[in-house]
Amino acid sequence: MPFIREIRKSIINRLAERRAHRQLSAELAAFRTHAERTELDLMLGRHTAEETREIEAILNSQDAERRYHAAVQSSGVGGGHA
């Protein structure tokens, strides 16, 4: 049954990775103001691109989502106006 153990181990590892990614995303979402993001960018600048790849991807995704929601709010789309 080594095959079953390997599959189980793989699933457990993937769940742990997803949980860690969600936690990191939540922690990074707290950096919202310009000053906070500048401080974070300075910290990230001390590391290589490979080391910060996941963080940069999360931040880019969060920024895109914020821009999208700001654009939707400013245009009144989805506001139920007729």
Phi and psi in degrees as a GROMACS rama.xvg file:
@    title "Ramachandran Plot"
@    xaxis  label "Phi"
@    yaxis  label "Psi"
@TYPE xy
-61.5507  -31.8744  PRO-2
-61.5496  -45.1687  PHE-3
-62.9633  -42.039  ILE-4
-62.3715  -39.6503  ARG-5
-65.9435  -41.289  GLU-6
-63.7359  -45.6505  ILE-7
-60.9688  -44.0566  ARG-8
-62.1605  -41.1327  LYS-9
-62.8294  -44.0537  SER-10
-64.3859  -44.3352  ILE-11
-61.5353  -42.2006  ILE-12
-63.4831  -42.6281  ASN-13
-64.6605  -40.4518  ARG-14
-63.5162  -40.8838  LEU-15
-65.0175  -40.909  ALA-16
-63.4983  -42.9351  GLU-17
-63.8238  -41.8099  ARG-18
-62.2298  -45.0097  ARG-19
-63.8588  -39.375  ALA-20
-64.543  -43.4384  HIS-21
-62.8276  -41.4766  ARG-22
-65.0743  -44.5445  GLN-23
-61.5249  -41.9746  LEU-24
-60.2765  -43.6179  SER-25
-64.3066  -40.9678  ALA-26
-66.4858  -40.634  GLU-27
-70.1666  -28.6012  LEU-28
-63.9555  -19.9872  ALA-29
-71.4716  -19.2825  ALA-30
-85.5464  87.4203  PHE-31
-108.601  -37.9256  ARG-32
-75.9004  163.049  THR-33
-59.7162  -42.8482  HIS-34
-63.8206  -42.0536  ALA-35
-64.9727  -42.6511  GLU-36
-67.4905  -37.0067  ARG-37
-62.5945  -44.3969  THR-38
-61.5398  -43.4601  GLU-39
-63.6252  -43.5053  LEU-40
-60.8636  -37.828  ASP-41
-64.795  -41.4617  LEU-42
-64.2497  -43.3892  MET-43
-67.0831  -30.7501  LEU-44
-64.4195  -15.0509  GLY-45
-83.1316  -2.05301  ARG-46
-122.207  164.618  HIS-47
-75.4227  162.808  THR-48
-60.6278  -37.6411  ALA-49
-64.2803  -39.9689  GLU-50
-68.3513  -29.787  GLU-51
-105.184  5.04162  THR-52
-52.3985  -49.7113  ARG-53
-65.5574  -41.83  GLU-54
-64.0833  -45.5792  ILE-55
-61.0781  -39.7764  GLU-56
-63.6017  -42.8924  ALA-57
-64.0622  -47.0146  ILE-58
-61.172  -42.5947  LEU-59
-62.144  -41.6661  ASN-60
-64.1752  -43.5227  SER-61
-65.4202  -40.7807  GLN-62
-62.0941  -43.6511  ASP-63
-62.7725  -40.8023  ALA-64
-65.4614  -41.3624  GLU-65
-63.828  -42.5477  ARG-66
-63.2448  -41.1685  ARG-67
-61.5121  -48.4499  TYR-68
-65.4183  -36.3633  HIS-69
-65.7736  -40.2864  ALA-70
-67.0936  -40.3645  ALA-71
-65.4331  -42.6775  VAL-72
-64.9501  -42.8539  GLN-73
-70.5749  -27.5633  SER-74
-89.1915  -11.7018  SER-75
78.4519  7.55918  GLY-76
-67.4025  133.55  VAL-77
79.1257  6.8428  GLY-78
-84.8599  -2.94712  GLY-79
79.9427  15.2962  GLY-80
-80.956  136.804  HIS-81
